[in-house]
Amino acid sequence: MANSYVEYETAGSGANGLGQATFTAPTQFLSINDIRVKGLNGSTWTELTISSRGTTTVTLSATPTSGSYSKIRVFRSSTTEALIDFQNGSRLAESDLDTAYRQSLFVAQEVAEDADPEGGSGIGNIVSSQLANVSITNSNLAGGITNDKLASGVGTSANNLVKLDANAKLPAVDGSQLTNAGKVLQVKFESSSATFQTASTSYVSSGQFIQITPTSTSSKILLHYSSTCYNNTAGGFVISTIYKNITSSTDGQTAIAGGTDLSGRGASGYGLAYQYSQTGTNIIPLTSQFLDSPNSTSQQTYVLAFKSIAAGTSFWNSNNSLGTLTAMEIAP
């Protein structure tokens, strides 16, 4: 039971009911003038005007009906100004010592119990504007802070505080709620050692593709690929690129149809990366990367495509070497 306040929420005109105007103050106070009253309407506390004060009661200027307030709080708000000024050589009276002690005790109780429900006297509703050049660390906190004491609430929605779960892990958070620009939100990886070949001067699928669903329309997708390729004819080129959201099959050696060539160089261009065969026996790694802006939260499909130019047949993942494709969602 609180020492610094009492709350009344019973309707009716009986003693301390919310149908009459006189209410009993907390059992102990220094002066009846230290008593204040507030009423709760929904989630808002309102100061109520006291018209008169008795020995242990206060009377309001208007009756706080249950239709207006769900409850009222009659609370003590002791002055923090010293009531007793002890002087050197003066005689210490018991009443003065009692008054000084009770004043300190009452103020401490009001702080500890949040006597004023709007934070005027307690520590449970301190706002940032009341803190000046201080840091709140674990060593400064006595006991635990429960969820109901956090104004913004605990969860993964906007303005919530994120709390570790029972396994000391972060809960799943939608990447669109993260504001750390440049952070990697998710990674997709694909690898294959299947060898495919083409003599076509139009792009065909390498059989390697990856799918990723951005969590935000403002996210970027960073793509990186690597393969060992060669063209079996002197003067021939292996040309590679990445296609997005094709309408044709992703199966190896299938002609590419639809979609977007991320190199932007067109059907006769040299793609994102190429390898030139001077002798027809050059087998070298071929790698590149690209930063895409899908501007969508729909699934994106990225396909590695290759073709031949000038002469010969081009091989992807030559001799069953390992080819890789990585897609990373980057926060804006």
TAWO-V724815 format. One record per backbone hydrogen bond with DSSP energy under -1.0 kcal/mol. CO is the residue of the C=O (numbers start at 0). NH is the residue of the N-H. E is the energy in kcal/mol with one decimal. If there is no record, write none. Layout:
co=CO nh=NH e=E
co=CO nh=NH e=E
This chain:
co=3 nh=75 e=-2.8
co=5 nh=73 e=-2.7
co=7 nh=71 e=-2.6
co=9 nh=17 e=-2.8
co=11 nh=18 e=-1.2
co=13 nh=16 e=-2.4
co=16 nh=19 e=-1.3
co=20 nh=59 e=-2.8
co=22 nh=57 e=-2.4
co=30 nh=33 e=-2.3
co=31 nh=34 e=-1.3
co=33 nh=76 e=-2.3
co=35 nh=74 e=-2.5
co=36 nh=47 e=-2.7
co=37 nh=72 e=-3.2
co=38 nh=45 e=-2.6
co=39 nh=69 e=-2.7
co=40 nh=43 e=-1.9
co=43 nh=40 e=-3.1
co=45 nh=38 e=-2.7
co=48 nh=60 e=-2.2
co=51 nh=58 e=-2.9
co=55 nh=24 e=-2.8
co=56 nh=53 e=-3.1
co=57 nh=22 e=-2.7
co=58 nh=50 e=-2.5
co=58 nh=51 e=-1.6
co=62 nh=64 e=-1.4
co=64 nh=67 e=-1.3
co=64 nh=68 e=-2.3
co=70 nh=39 e=-2.9
co=71 nh=7 e=-2.4
co=72 nh=37 e=-2.1
co=73 nh=5 e=-2.2
co=74 nh=35 e=-2.8
co=86 nh=89 e=-2.0
co=92 nh=96 e=-2.2
co=93 nh=97 e=-2.6
co=94 nh=98 e=-2.3
co=95 nh=99 e=-2.5
co=96 nh=100 e=-2.4
co=97 nh=101 e=-3.0
co=98 nh=102 e=-2.4
co=99 nh=103 e=-1.9
co=100 nh=104 e=-2.5
co=101 nh=105 e=-3.2
co=102 nh=106 e=-2.3
co=103 nh=107 e=-2.1
co=104 nh=108 e=-2.4
co=105 nh=109 e=-2.4
co=106 nh=110 e=-2.0
co=107 nh=111 e=-2.6
co=108 nh=112 e=-2.4
co=109 nh=114 e=-2.0
co=110 nh=122 e=-1.2
co=115 nh=118 e=-2.1
co=126 nh=129 e=-2.0
co=127 nh=130 e=-1.8
co=136 nh=139 e=-1.7
co=137 nh=140 e=-1.5
co=145 nh=148 e=-2.0
co=146 nh=149 e=-1.7
co=152 nh=160 e=-2.5
co=156 nh=159 e=-1.9
co=160 nh=154 e=-2.0
co=164 nh=167 e=-2.2
co=168 nh=164 e=-3.0
co=173 nh=176 e=-2.4
co=174 nh=177 e=-1.4
co=178 nh=180 e=-1.2
co=179 nh=182 e=-1.8
co=182 nh=330 e=-3.0
co=185 nh=328 e=-2.4
co=187 nh=326 e=-2.8
co=189 nh=324 e=-2.6
co=191 nh=322 e=-3.4
co=195 nh=315 e=-3.3
co=197 nh=313 e=-3.2
co=199 nh=307 e=-3.0
co=202 nh=255 e=-2.1
co=203 nh=305 e=-2.1
co=204 nh=252 e=-3.2
co=207 nh=303 e=-2.7
co=209 nh=301 e=-3.0
co=211 nh=299 e=-3.1
co=215 nh=218 e=-1.3
co=219 nh=329 e=-3.2
co=220 nh=291 e=-3.2
co=221 nh=327 e=-2.2
co=222 nh=289 e=-2.2
co=223 nh=325 e=-2.8
co=224 nh=287 e=-1.7
co=225 nh=323 e=-2.2
co=226 nh=285 e=-3.7
co=227 nh=317 e=-3.1
co=228 nh=283 e=-1.6
co=229 nh=314 e=-2.5
co=232 nh=235 e=-2.2
co=235 nh=276 e=-3.0
co=236 nh=308 e=-1.3
co=237 nh=274 e=-2.2
co=238 nh=306 e=-1.7
co=239 nh=271 e=-2.2
co=239 nh=272 e=-1.5
co=240 nh=304 e=-2.5
co=241 nh=261 e=-2.7
co=242 nh=302 e=-3.1
co=243 nh=259 e=-1.9
co=250 nh=253 e=-1.7
co=253 nh=204 e=-2.5
co=256 nh=246 e=-2.5
co=256 nh=247 e=-1.3
co=259 nh=243 e=-2.3
co=260 nh=263 e=-1.5
co=265 nh=268 e=-1.3
co=272 nh=239 e=-2.6
co=274 nh=237 e=-2.5
co=276 nh=234 e=-3.4
co=283 nh=228 e=-2.0
co=285 nh=226 e=-2.2
co=287 nh=224 e=-2.5
co=289 nh=222 e=-3.3
co=291 nh=220 e=-2.8
co=299 nh=211 e=-2.2
co=300 nh=244 e=-3.2
co=301 nh=209 e=-2.3
co=302 nh=242 e=-2.9
co=303 nh=205 e=-2.7
co=304 nh=240 e=-2.2
co=305 nh=203 e=-2.3
co=306 nh=238 e=-2.4
co=308 nh=236 e=-2.1
co=308 nh=310 e=-1.6
co=312 nh=231 e=-2.0
co=313 nh=197 e=-2.2
co=314 nh=229 e=-1.2
co=315 nh=195 e=-1.4
co=316 nh=319 e=-1.3
co=317 nh=320 e=-1.3
co=322 nh=191 e=-2.3
co=323 nh=225 e=-2.0
co=324 nh=189 e=-2.4
co=325 nh=223 e=-2.2
co=326 nh=187 e=-3.1
co=327 nh=221 e=-3.0
co=328 nh=184 e=-2.9
co=329 nh=219 e=-2.2
co=330 nh=181 e=-2.1
